[in-house]
Amino acid sequence: MAPETLEYSDQQLSGCGELLEKLVARLGGTEASAVLLARDGVRRAHAGAFADKAVDSADRMAAMGSGLYSLGRQGGHGAVMEAGGLRQILVEMDGLFVMAVSAGYGSVLVVRVPRSADPNLVGYEMTTFVKGMAEYLGTPDRRIDTPAAGQ
């Protein structure tokens, strides 16, 4: 049996993109951007201000968000911090903020906003977005079916 892959219909991806566009408009309009990704870094949808090659920029943002989220999840577990589950990641740079939150099962929402944005408001908007849409934002586990022994 062939490996099971994650595939989304054009309608599903378009719907996610439209939802992300609305979120981006509330966060900072022309200077903000958002990416919905699977935890392994595969971009599912993106919206907002990206460089000339929007898909490449969105893919890089998805990869960065996946790495940040993974580090945050691992850092909160074990004897080092014993802090419990990850709620949010915030990275502050000279010109912008990057924030990541869990967005339903197996998914992460990453948002990039200018430094002029209020990170508390951005976090609130992201949390509200995810709470209202979590059942639609999830990403199923990837599974590879292997032949049974002796076949």
N, C-alpha and C positions, 0 to 999 in steps of 0.2 A: 504494500500500500504506500502511496506517495506521502511525503510529509505534509501535515496540515499547515497551511499558512494563514496569516491574517490578511484578509481582503475586505475592503470596504467598498460599498457601491458609490458611484459618483454622487448620488443623492445624499448619502450619509456624510461624505466628506464635505460636500457643498454646505450642508446644514451646519456642520461644525464650524466651517469657515465663516458662515454668516453670523453665528453666535459669537465667535471670537471678534469679528469686526465690531459688533455692538459693544463688547467689553472694552476693546481698544478705544473706541470713541469716548467711553466714559472715563478712561484712564489718562488720556493725554492726546487723543486725536492723532495728528500727523506725526508726532514724535514717538509714539508708543508702538509696541508690537507684542504679539503673543503667539505662542506655539503650544499645541496640544500634542503630546507624544506618549508613546508606550515607554514604560520604565527602562527598557533596553536602549532607548534613544531613537527609535524609529518615529519619524515625524508623521502624525496623522493629519494635521491641519495647521494652517498658520494664517495670520492676518496682521496688517499694520505696516509700519515703515521699515522697510528692509533696503539694503543696497541694491544696485542695478540688477544683480542676479538674485532675485527674491528667494527662489527655491534653495539655492546654495546657502544663502545666509540663514534661512530658516532651518536647514539641515544642521548647520554648524551650531545654531542656538539650541536646537534639540539635543545635540550631542553634549554640549556644555551643561544644559539643564539636567540631563540624565546623570552625568558625572557628579554634579553638585548634589543632586538628590540622593544618589547612592552613598556618597560620603557622609551626608547628614544622617541617613538611616543607620549606617554602620556605627557612626560616632555616638549615637544615643543608646546603643545596646552594649551589654557586657559590663565588665567591672570598671571600665574607665570612667564612664559618666553616670550610668544607671539612671538615665533621664527619661526613659519611656519612649513613646512614639514620636516621630517627627511631625511637626505641624507646618513649618514654613522655613524656607531658606531665604536669606537676604544678603546680597552682595552689593556693597557700595563702592562705586568707582568714581573717578574724577568727574565724569560727565553724565553718569546714569546709575540707576539701580536695576538689578536683575533679581527677580523674586520667583521662587518655585514652591508649589503646593501640590499635594496629592489631589488627583482629580478623578476620583472613582477608582474602582478596582484595576490595578495595573497601569494606570495613566498618571501623567504629571502635566500640570499647567505651568508654563514658564512665561513670565512677562518682563519686558524691558521698557523702562520709562525714564524720562529725563530727570535730572537731579532736582528740578523744580517741583516735581510731584511729591505729594505727601505720602511716605511709605505706609503710614497707618491707614490712610484712605485706600491705597492700592491693595493692601492686605485684606481690608474689609470687602472691597469689590470682588477680589479673587475668591474669597471664602463664600460670599453670597452667590456668585456665579456657580461655583462647584456644588454648593448645597442644593441649588435649584436644578442642576443639570447632571448630577453625579451618575444617575442610572443610565444616562445616554453617553457619558464620556468614558466609561470603563473600557479596558482592553482585555480580551480573553487571553488566557495563558497560551503560549506556543507549545505545541505537543508534536512529537514525532512518533508515529506508530511504527514499531519494529515487528518483524515477523516473529511468530512464536517459535520456540526452540524446536528443531527437528523439521521445519518446513523448508 
